[in-house]
Amino acid sequence: MFTGIIERLGRVEAIELGADSAVITIDAGDLVADLDLGGSLAVNGVCLTSIRAADATGADPAGAAAASAAGSDADAAGAAPSAAGRFRAEVMGETLRLTGIGSLEVGDEVNLERCTPASGRLDGHVVQGHVDGCGQLLSRTDHDDWSTLRIGIPNELAPYTAVKGSIALNGVSLTLTAVSAPHEASSWVEVGLIPATLTHTTFGRLPIGAPVNIEVDVLAKYTARLLSFRTPTISPLTGGPASAGVHTVAGSASLSATPTAQGNDHV
């Protein structure tokens, strides 16, 4: 689990393309000094697993976009993937197609975050590193001391967004300042970024039109999933359906879809 607080910027050093996968090497500096084989690192919000060169399968070394001599020597010697601050990970085809990882090029900067220890502080919000979709930076409005960014998002993710709610964009935990209305043909969200966020993440230099990884609030996703399984509550008096709701522990209130006296449907 992550919290969406970026610890440092990394830089893509190499991309080795396979038939339907890739091996990516990132200069992550001292952030991965103690990252063991199989450890997790969020790269632009995508949770990736640390590997050694010998563990990579399906990648074509001849198709590497670039490679560091020092990194190649370390990997050939069987060194840990975090040797010299380098992080290597396999990325399957689905991740390449559904996230912005597939559009990365050698030299690109990326947001990096180690997973949160159980004793750590939850400074952002609960971020799984499981990207729900890929959006696009639509516009940027610079104010005196901060900037507003509008991100286009897939329409199917719009129901999980709300003003003052949480969202992870390229792995950064942010608070939504505005969201598109339900009737709009194209969905979007807006966030306000302070100078520190612009400086210490890729958003300070992200060009208009660039892809943005989106992970909506997991609590909203689980709530929607639970509500989709609503079943009729059996009336103890008639034995028939009493109302549409969710079965709960005896004696507790049920979550009901039955209209209230005011006619509202609380879903």
C-alpha positions in Angstrom: 0.0 0.0 0.0 1.1 3.6 -0.7 -0.1 7.0 0.4 0.5 9.1 -2.6 3.3 11.1 -1.1 6.1 11.2 -3.7 9.5 10.6 -2.2 11.7 11.5 -5.1 11.8 11.8 -8.9 13.5 9.0 -10.9 14.6 8.8 -14.5 14.0 6.1 -17.0 17.4 4.6 -18.0 16.4 1.7 -20.3 13.3 0.0 -21.8 13.8 -3.5 -23.1 10.8 -4.5 -25.2 9.5 -8.1 -25.4 6.6 -9.6 -27.5 4.0 -8.4 -25.0 6.0 -7.0 -22.1 8.9 -4.8 -21.2 11.6 -4.6 -18.7 12.1 -1.1 -17.4 15.2 0.2 -15.6 14.9 3.4 -13.5 17.6 5.4 -11.8 15.9 5.7 -8.3 18.9 6.8 -6.3 19.2 6.0 -2.6 15.4 5.4 -2.4 16.0 1.8 -3.4 19.2 1.2 -1.5 17.6 -1.3 0.7 14.9 -2.6 -1.7 15.0 -6.3 -1.8 14.2 -8.7 -4.6 10.4 -8.7 -4.9 10.0 -5.4 -3.2 7.5 -2.8 -4.4 8.0 0.6 -5.9 5.2 2.9 -7.2 6.3 4.4 -10.6 3.9 7.1 -11.6 1.3 5.4 -9.4 1.8 1.9 -10.9 3.0 -0.7 -8.3 5.9 -2.6 -9.8 8.0 -5.4 -8.5 11.8 -5.4 -8.2 13.7 -8.0 -10.2 17.2 -9.0 -11.2 18.4 -9.1 -14.8 18.5 -12.9 -14.7 14.8 -13.0 -13.6 13.5 -11.1 -16.6 11.6 -13.2 -19.2 10.4 -12.2 -22.7 12.5 -9.1 -23.0 14.8 -8.7 -26.0 18.1 -7.2 -24.9 18.8 -6.1 -28.4 15.6 -4.0 -28.4 16.7 -2.0 -25.4 16.1 1.7 -26.0 19.2 2.4 -23.9 21.4 0.8 -21.2 23.8 2.0 -18.6 27.2 0.3 -18.7 27.5 0.4 -15.0 24.0 -1.0 -14.6 24.6 -3.7 -17.2 27.8 -4.8 -15.4 26.1 -4.9 -12.0 23.2 -7.0 -13.4 25.6 -9.3 -15.1 27.4 -9.9 -11.8 24.0 -10.9 -10.3 23.9 -7.8 -8.1 20.7 -6.8 -6.4 18.3 -4.8 -8.5 18.8 -1.8 -6.3 22.6 -1.8 -7.0 23.9 1.7 -7.8 20.4 3.1 -7.2 18.8 1.2 -10.2 15.4 -0.3 -10.1 14.4 -3.0 -12.6 10.9 -4.3 -13.1 8.9 -6.4 -15.6 5.8 -4.8 -17.0 3.2 -7.0 -18.7 1.3 -6.0 -21.9 -1.9 -5.1 -20.1 -0.1 -2.5 -17.9 1.7 -1.1 -20.9 -1.6 -0.6 -22.7 -3.8 0.6 -19.9 -1.4 3.0 -18.1 1.0 5.7 -19.0 3.9 3.4 -18.4 3.6 2.3 -22.1 4.3 5.8 -23.3 7.4 6.3 -21.3 10.7 6.9 -23.1 14.3 6.8 -22.0 15.2 10.0 -20.1 11.6 10.7 -18.8 11.2 11.6 -15.2 8.8 9.6 -13.1 7.3 9.9 -9.6 8.5 7.3 -7.1 7.2 6.1 -3.8 8.2 3.1 -1.6 5.4 1.2 0.0 4.2 2.4 3.4 5.3 0.5 6.5 2.7 -0.6 9.0 4.1 1.9 11.5 4.2 4.8 9.0 2.0 7.8 8.8 -0.8 8.0 6.3 0.0 11.5 5.1 -2.0 11.2 1.8 -4.7 8.6 1.4 -4.9 4.9 0.8 -3.3 4.3 -2.6 -3.0 0.7 -3.9 -0.9 1.3 -7.0 -3.6 -0.3 -9.1 -4.3 2.2 -11.8 -8.0 2.4 -12.9 -7.5 4.2 -16.1 -5.4 6.6 -18.1 -6.4 10.3 -18.6 -4.9 13.3 -20.2 -3.7 16.7 -19.0 -6.2 19.1 -20.7 -5.2 22.5 -19.3 -3.1 24.3 -16.8 -3.9 27.7 -15.2 -1.1 29.3 -13.3 -2.0 31.6 -10.4 0.3 33.8 -8.3 1.2 31.1 -5.8 -0.4 27.9 -7.2 -1.7 26.2 -10.3 -4.9 24.6 -11.4 -4.7 21.5 -13.6 -7.6 19.9 -15.4 -7.3 16.2 -16.2 -9.6 14.4 -18.7 -10.7 11.1 -17.3 -12.5 8.0 -18.6 -16.3 8.5 -18.3 -16.6 5.3 -16.3 -14.5 6.7 -13.5 -16.5 9.9 -13.1 -19.0 8.4 -10.5 -16.1 7.8 -8.2 -15.0 11.4 -8.0 -16.3 14.2 -5.8 -15.3 17.7 -4.8 -13.0 17.6 -1.8 -12.5 13.8 -2.4 -9.2 12.1 -2.9 -7.6 10.9 -6.1 -4.2 9.6 -7.1 -2.8 11.2 -10.3 0.5 9.8 -11.6 0.8 8.4 -8.0 0.3 11.8 -6.3 -2.4 12.0 -3.6 -4.5 15.0 -4.4 -7.7 16.7 -3.4 -10.3 17.4 -6.1 -11.3 21.0 -6.3 -13.8 20.5 -9.1 -15.4 17.7 -11.1 -17.4 17.5 -14.3 -21.2 17.4 -14.1 -23.0 14.0 -14.7 -24.5 15.2 -18.0 -21.2 16.3 -19.6 -20.1 14.3 -22.6 -16.5 14.2 -21.5 -15.5 13.8 -17.9 -12.8 15.7 -16.1 -11.4 16.6 -12.7 -9.5 19.6 -11.4 -6.8 19.8 -8.8 -4.9 22.7 -7.2 -1.2 22.3 -6.8 1.1 24.3 -4.6 4.7 25.1 -5.7 6.2 22.3 -3.5 4.1 19.7 -5.4 5.0 21.2 -8.8 8.7 21.1 -7.9 8.9 17.7 -6.3 6.7 15.8 -8.8 6.5 15.6 -12.6 3.5 17.9 -12.7 5.7 21.0 -12.7 6.9 20.0 -16.2 4.1 17.9 -17.6 3.1 19.1 -21.1 -0.5 19.5 -22.2 -1.8 16.3 -23.7 0.5 14.1 -21.6 -1.1 10.8 -20.3 -2.0 10.7 -16.6 -2.4 7.5 -14.5 -5.6 7.7 -12.5 -6.5 5.7 -9.4 -9.8 6.7 -7.8 -10.5 6.4 -4.1 -10.7 2.7 -3.2 -13.4 3.4 -0.6 -15.6 4.7 -3.4 -15.0 1.6 -5.5 -15.8 -0.8 -2.7 -19.0 1.2 -1.8 -20.2 1.0 -5.4 -19.4 -2.7 -5.5 -21.3 -3.4 -2.3 -24.3 -1.4 -3.4 -24.5 -3.4 -6.7 -25.2 -6.6 -4.6 -28.2 -5.2 -2.7 -30.8 -7.9 -2.0 -34.4 -7.8 -0.7 -34.7 -7.9 3.1 -37.1 -10.5 4.3 -39.9 -9.2 6.4 -40.3 -11.1 9.8 -44.0 -10.5 9.7 -45.0 -11.6 6.2 -42.0 -13.6 5.1 -41.9 -11.6 1.9 -39.7 -8.8 0.7 -39.8 -5.7 2.9 -37.6 -3.4 1.0 -34.5 -3.3 -1.1 -31.4 -3.2 1.2 -28.3 -4.8 2.4 -28.5 -7.5 5.1 -26.7 -6.4 8.2 -26.0 -7.7 11.7 -29.2 -8.3 13.6 -30.4 -5.2 15.4 -28.5 -2.8 13.2 -29.9 -0.5 10.6 -29.9 -1.8 7.1 -28.8 0.2 4.1 -32.0 0.5 2.2 -32.9 1.8 -1.3 -36.5 2.3 -0.3 -37.5 6.0 -0.9 -37.8 8.1 2.2 -40.8 10.2 3.1 -39.3 13.0 1.1 -39.0 10.7 -1.9 -35.1 10.6 -2.0 -33.3 7.5 -3.0 -30.2 7.2 -0.9 -27.9 5.1 -3.1 
